[in-house]
Structure formats: C-alpha cells, structure tokens
Amino acid sequence: MSAAASALDALKRELGELKDFDRIAALLAWDQQVMMPPDGAAGRADQLSTLGRLIHERSTSPELGKLLDVAEPVAAKLDPDSDDARLVKVARREFEREVKVPQDLRAAITRTCSESYPVWVEARQKSDFAAFLPYLEKTLELKRRYIECMAPETEPYDALLDEFEQGMTTAEIRPIFARLKEVLIPLVRAVGSSDAVDDAPLRRQLPVAGLREIEQRALAAAGFDPDAFRLDTTVHPFETAIGISDIRLSTRYEVEGLESLFSSVHEFGHGLYEHQIAPELDSGLLARGASLGWHESQSLLWENLIGRSRPFWQRFAPDLSEIFPDQFGSLGSAEVYALVNKVRPDFIRVEADEATYSLHVIVRFELEQEMLSGELALSDLPSAWNQRMHDYLGVEVPEDRLGVLQDVHWSQGSLGYFPTYSLGHLRASQLWQRIASELPELPEEIARGEFEALREWLRENVHRHGMKFTPAELQERVLGGPIDPEPFISRLREKLAGIYGQALIP
Ligand code: ZN
C-alpha cells in the first residue's frame, strides 16, 4: 500500500471507530426510551456519560489531529467532490469545532443539562417558571461562554445556529422570518376563526388498534421495510439510526385523532433519509443527514406534502372509513383532506398546523436573541412570551405550562435549534416544486399508494450524499439557490383557498 493510501486509511479507521461509539451511544439511548425498566436509569446515565467522555477524548485527541495533518495533503490531490476528499474536510471542521471548547466548559454544560432537565419536567407539570429560572440563567451563562470560544465573525447567535445548521446565519434567517410574519399573521387571523371546517372527528382519542392498522397500511406503502426498520411506542416520538440498515422509529397513540399517524409518517421521513444514504458511506463520519434543517425537510415532506395531500387521502380515506366506521364512515377523501389541514391557532408548537407552525418558531427565535443579548430579563420571559403569542397567533396563554415551559429544548441546552424546523418547512416546499416538475405522474401514483419513484428521487438527489456537502452546498446542488419562503407561501395559500374559499385568503 502506498503511503498516501495508508494515511487516508488510518484516518478512516479512527473515524470509523468513533462512528461505532456514536452508534453504540445511540443504541443505549434508544434502549433507555424503549426497553429499559425504570430502575435502570441510574446505571444507564453512568454508562452514557462514560461513553460520552471517551468519544470526546478521542474526537479531540492530538492523535486525531496528526492523522488529519497527514491525510489532508493526500486528500488535496483528489477530486474535491470525492467521498474521501469530503470526509477529510468534514472531519477537520468537526475536529476544530470540538477542540475550541475547553473540557471544563463541556463538562459544565453536560452537568447543567442533566440537572436542568428533571427540574424542567417538574416545573412544567406545576406551571412554575420560577423553579426553572435559575437553571435557564445558568444555561444562558454557559452558552455565552460557548459563543466566546467559537468567536463567530458575525452575530453571537450565529455560533448557536451553527451547531444545528452549519453555516446558517441570523442575518440570513431574519428577512425570511419577516416575510413569513407578513404573510402568516393575517392569514392565520383570517382562516383561524373560520368554522368552515368542523374537525370534531379529529378532536377525540380514536381506538388504538385502529390507529395501528391505518399506520401499518400507510407505512407499508411508503416503504417501511421490516428487515431494516422498527417502530416502537414511547412517550415522545423520535427516530434514530443505528446503521443505514437499522432504523428505529417510535410513536405514541394517546393523542387526539390521527396525530399518531402523522407522527409516524414524520419519523419515517427521517428514517428514510438515513436508510438511503449511500452504502459506501455507512461506516464513517458522513453517514448522517446534512443538517437538522435538511432532516426536518424530509420528515415534513412526508408528513405534510404527502400525508396531508389530496392524493394520499384518495388512497387512504376508504381505509379510514373501513377501520373507523363510527368516526369516518360517512366521510369522503375531500372531507378528510379538509379536516387534516384545518388551521387552528393554539398554544402548543408540536400540535401546530402548517400555517401556524412557523409563527411558534419565530416567537422562540426572537426571544432567544433578546435573552442572549440581555435585552430581555429572564424574569420577564413569560410575559414577553405571552405577549408575542397574542400578537402573532391571537391566543391568550393561560399558564406557563402551555407557554414558555412547553418545550424540552432549553432544559437540554439547545438554543438556536428552533429555526431549523422552519427551514425544514421551507425546504420541503422548495423540493416539492422541483419534484412536481420532474415527476408529473406522482399525484396519480400517490393516489394508488405507489411511492417508489418519489423514494428514488429523494435517494438520488438528497439522501445518498449523507453529510458530504454542507447544508448550503446541498441547497445549491438540489435547489439551485438559497432558502426561499415563496414556494411554501404560494402552496399554503393555494391549499387554504381550496379548503376555505379564495375570498377568505388575504
Ligand atoms: Zn422531525
């Protein structure tokens, strides 16, 4: 073997072992949520923390730095878009990011999060913001130190965004969100109070056996392969990949109406992304999605653009009537389509519809920046939250449990995460525009329950690359330009005009 090839191989071996550690940690976390008896929690926390420390040590070690130094000149001679050249580039970037944060700060963040989470769980239950406040203060202080280490050349918040959507900036997001506000606030006000759609059939718990049945039929058609996927029940739905041929999804059934179906289809979208990564990338660093905003574009594409589409319900409304004769027996596909797309301004982000969702995100995006800059005192956060929910969504938050305390993110130290959800919405619509022009038969195929051409399109254009390209590079490759809110806006307007009548749409 040549010296050049062996330098690359040594680096790949090290990164491959790190990937194995990551996946072992993911498996332990999956087991914790799905299988582990409750008394296993203490032992599991120890195991995960040991593994986390090992991963951190190896991924910031001088040895890894040396392997990178040797491999870089070799990679520089390769095609810059080759897997190996990209691997070295991504590995260097991650290494530099990891080593910038001192070990004691990392440890303090981890410790604060593990103390903060149970306090948040109880504070939310009791709607007691004051109990959570000191932990949020501590988290914010640590985040400010983290930002200092990262020393972003632009705005401080960019360092937080970069953790979840590499290279994304506040300055890029701000005008996009301003445009969404300009359109969505009056749109939600106009249709949110309409009683044109009576969604009473969806506002109750449906029999779980029936929910499992409709979900099974929909997922089987979508491409859920039982040899490579699992679906289990957990408190919070999630997706995790132990390998590209070992995809774990979870859902929950104690929710209103068809929420469990949409949630499973959503997680399937995440899972399919990882499942369709090119097999030659599977054992290494690049075997994951390009970013959270890209991941979310895939889950939301399946949940909203397919799961809530007319053709989807042309295929599955008869199943719904057959499985739930008492609730849906008399409803045709057009009626089910209207029901599942009803606009309902409400307090809770995770239950929000397509029209209101981004407004929930924008509330958080704005407040996070004001918290970080000190412009907003944390003790004033609940009232600032409620005011903005009133201004943007027209709802009066009755208690902090349904307001500022609803999300887990801040208790886990995740600031700068929320915008990725909206980026996912916007990308999904951009992708859909291109898909619609390249796969003109798709609506008829979906109406027959056929998804193969769509899966192949997603594999070829998005999934197979894993994280070979940065989010912005993938955006340029697949969508030919930056994130654009207009395809989302025009699709949403058209959809709601079809349901509520053109006259109601501002
Ligand atoms: Zn998701």
Residues whose N, C-alpha, C, O or C-beta is under 5 A from the ligand:
A	BS01	ZN	S299
